[in-house]
Amino acid sequence: MRTSSWVIGVLVGTLGMAAAGCTVARTDIRPTVSVEASSPSTAVPTPPRAEASRLARHVEILTDPQLAGRHPLEPGGLRAGGYVAERFAEYGLKPWAGEAGYAQHFGAGVNIIAVLPGGDPALADEFVVLSAHYDHLGVRNGVVFPGAADNAAGVAVLLETARVLAGSPQRPARSVVFAAFDAEEQGLYGSYMFSAREDFDEPRFAGLVNLDMLGRATFDAHPNTLLAVGTRRFPQLRAALRASADDAGLGLHPVGRELVGPRSDHVAFEPMDRPWVFLTCGPFADYHTPRDTPDKLDLSALERSARVVLDAVTWLADVPLIEPPTEPETGDRAEFESILILLDGIEQTLPNELKPSFSGLRRQIQSIGRAPDYSIQDHRQTHQLLIMALAPIQYGRELSFAEIFAVTTARWSYVDQTGQYVEERRLKIVEALSSQSPEIPLHSHD
């Protein structure tokens, strides 16, 4: 194994985390109370952008074999957290108030949280969250799971966004919280515990951009693509994302929560009814395998994704009024069109033996979606058929009717009763981690 200067620095950061939550001096600036806003600049220079070389370096460091797959609370996971904390300090970001540093320990892991105070005195008390989990699966049967796309790439984009915004002569109007969550793979523990903090002031929370899995071709069929989950009730945010993706030369497809399920750190924030989006490249064959390595990443697509993330965070932080949720009365045509585009590409990559059944399901989806009065019920039916069509790819086999029914029933329960689902799970996790109970609720990515 090679020895490099960053390892020494990360070890120093880890020791600081273990002692008092990083070594940066404490500050009382945080977005949940009145913050110390900087004076906005009158000039508006062309904003800097994320750099592919920096993104690649972050990914290289976070996937180094010495970090052993970044498992929570193991030496590699602590080193990864220390690396993120060191970057936050380098960029001049502030810790969350009440903390000696960026590290927030919660029993099953260590969240790394930093704040960039807003530049508008009228809006700086409000805050936008940019999140990405930095943990992964660790070592299994002696094999390191490096987790390049999932989620070293997401953390790299978070760090580059933090660097660019912190170095900009004109700060965003609202404060921005950069949240590198831990223990996502175990059950979204880090995001649930952070959102359950007594000093997480929900009325001041203005929106969320969550990053999880970036830089790979969607379903190994659609390169240079981002899926945008969660924008159905926030059309203004969706429009802003589309404009940014078009400008960046990136394909962006809105998809429904029904397709994804409660599978990443945005879930803990959904019931708060603020604009949110989960940006992801979506599933790929190397997901949760030792083959998710840095050399498989499309750095050009990752750089374009970082541009969209920067624009999304800036838009949420600068928009004068926070967009309230709008409940749709019909099926979502944009999401339906995304489904067709995804299916077209996937069909081209399937082995011949799977194509007939896949094509049949695709025709059914197309027939339902082309109806002039595309209803919410029609939308759900297309998603049920889509789950059936994607099952051989996601599960390695076709699912039985009973299995399809179980999966879709669970998805609808989450979508229809999000508030109840999230609150019940949050209470269980907080209780289990506070009592150090071994009965911590498990979370399945299936």
ZINOR-V410950 format. One record per run of one state. SS is the DSSP state (helix for helix, strand for strand, loop for the rest). FROM is the first residue (numbers start at 0). TO is the last residue. Records with the same first field share a line. If there is no record, write none. Layout:
SS: FROM-TO  FROM-TO
//
This chain:
loop: 0-3  20-50  62-63  70-73  90-92  95-101  105-108  116-125  133-137  140-141  144-146  167-173  181-182  187-187  195-200  211-216  218-220  222-223  229-233  248-249  255-255  260-263  272-274  280-292  296-297  318-331  349-350  369-374  394-399  416-416  435-445
helix: 4-19  51-61  64-69  74-89  147-166  183-186  188-194  201-203  234-247  256-259  264-271  293-295  298-317  332-348  351-368  375-393  400-415  417-434
strand: 93-94  102-104  109-115  126-132  138-139  142-143  174-180  204-210  217-217  221-221  224-228  250-254  275-279
//
